[in-house]
Amino acid sequence: TMRCRGPGQWREWRFGNQIVPLYMPGDPKDKPPGPNELPLNEVVYRASKALNAKNQLPKLTDAVTAMIKEPDSPGGRIREERFRMVLEEAAAQVLETDEMQAVFPHLRKAEEHHDGSGNHGEGGRHKR
């Protein structure tokens, strides 16, 4: 959940007993999400649901705990972009490609763009 009261100098994402202080939207230090990216709450929900289905939710909570210990600012705030990267890295350790694309749609868009480039491997497929 996101905090909706207080001084308005930061926002918080909460999950269980974890609290992640985030930069406010529009802060010049925080890059806004791209057009193909879901809202942060939706990404966290999808990632936690997918990891929980595989009994790997502790990987996510451990990654978030490590991120909180190394904030982006002296005030303890985290950039949303970094939070999204931590979520993506934690999910990538467990989830298959199609599951990753369901949680992080921008990966699907990037692959579609890459597929349309004309630089295909043998038989029109990418070598992985």
C-alpha positions in Angstrom: 0.0 0.0 0.0 1.0 3.6 -0.4 1.0 6.2 2.3 -1.6 8.9 1.6 -1.1 11.2 4.7 1.9 13.1 6.1 4.2 15.9 5.0 4.2 15.0 1.3 7.9 14.9 1.1 8.1 11.2 0.3 5.8 8.2 -0.2 6.0 4.8 1.3 5.4 1.3 0.0 4.5 -1.2 2.7 4.4 -5.0 2.6 4.1 -6.9 5.8 6.6 -5.3 8.2 8.7 -3.7 5.4 8.4 0.0 4.6 10.2 1.4 1.6 10.4 5.2 1.5 10.2 6.4 -2.1 10.8 9.7 -3.8 7.7 11.7 -4.7 6.5 11.5 -8.3 7.9 14.3 -10.3 11.1 14.5 -8.2 13.9 15.4 -10.7 16.0 12.7 -9.2 13.5 10.0 -9.9 12.9 9.0 -13.6 9.2 8.5 -14.4 8.1 5.0 -15.5 8.0 4.4 -19.2 4.8 4.2 -21.3 4.9 0.4 -21.4 5.4 0.1 -17.6 2.6 -0.7 -15.1 2.1 1.3 -12.0 4.4 0.3 -9.1 1.7 -1.2 -7.0 0.6 -3.4 -9.9 4.2 -4.6 -10.6 4.7 -5.4 -6.9 1.4 -7.3 -6.7 2.2 -9.3 -9.8 5.7 -10.1 -8.8 4.8 -11.1 -5.2 1.9 -13.2 -6.5 4.1 -15.0 -9.0 6.9 -15.6 -6.5 4.4 -16.7 -3.8 3.0 -19.3 -6.3 6.5 -20.9 -6.5 7.1 -20.6 -2.7 9.9 -18.1 -3.4 8.5 -14.9 -1.8 11.4 -14.8 0.7 13.7 -13.9 -2.3 11.6 -10.8 -2.9 11.6 -9.8 0.8 15.3 -10.4 1.1 16.0 -8.3 -2.0 13.8 -5.4 -0.7 15.5 -5.6 2.8 18.9 -5.3 1.2 17.7 -2.4 -0.9 16.4 -0.6 2.2 19.8 -0.9 3.9 21.4 1.0 1.0 19.1 4.0 0.3 19.6 6.4 -2.6 19.6 9.4 -0.3 20.8 10.3 3.2 17.1 10.6 4.2 16.6 6.9 3.4 14.5 7.3 0.2 14.7 4.9 -2.7 14.1 5.8 -6.4 11.2 4.1 -8.0 13.4 3.1 -10.9 15.8 1.2 -8.6 12.9 -0.4 -6.7 11.5 -1.7 -10.0 15.0 -3.1 -10.9 15.2 -4.9 -7.6 11.8 -6.4 -8.2 12.8 -7.5 -11.7 16.1 -9.0 -10.5 14.5 -10.9 -7.7 11.8 -12.3 -10.0 14.3 -13.2 -12.8 16.0 -15.6 -10.4 12.8 -17.7 -10.2 10.4 -17.0 -13.0 10.4 -18.2 -16.6 10.5 -15.8 -19.6 6.7 -15.8 -20.2 6.0 -15.3 -16.5 8.5 -12.4 -16.4 6.7 -10.8 -19.4 3.4 -11.1 -17.6 4.8 -9.3 -14.5 6.9 -6.8 -16.5 5.1 -6.0 -19.8 8.0 -3.7 -20.9 10.1 -6.8 -21.4 7.5 -8.1 -23.9 7.5 -4.8 -25.7 11.3 -4.8 -25.8 11.4 -8.4 -27.2 8.7 -7.6 -29.8 10.8 -4.6 -30.9 13.9 -6.8 -31.1 12.0 -9.5 -33.1 10.9 -6.9 -35.6 14.4 -5.7 -36.3 15.2 -8.3 -39.0 18.3 -9.6 -37.1 17.1 -13.2 -36.5 19.1 -16.3 -35.9 18.6 -19.5 -37.7 15.0 -20.2 -38.7 13.9 -16.8 -37.5 14.4 -17.6 -33.9 16.7 -16.0 -31.3 19.5 -18.1 -30.0 19.6 -18.0 -26.2 
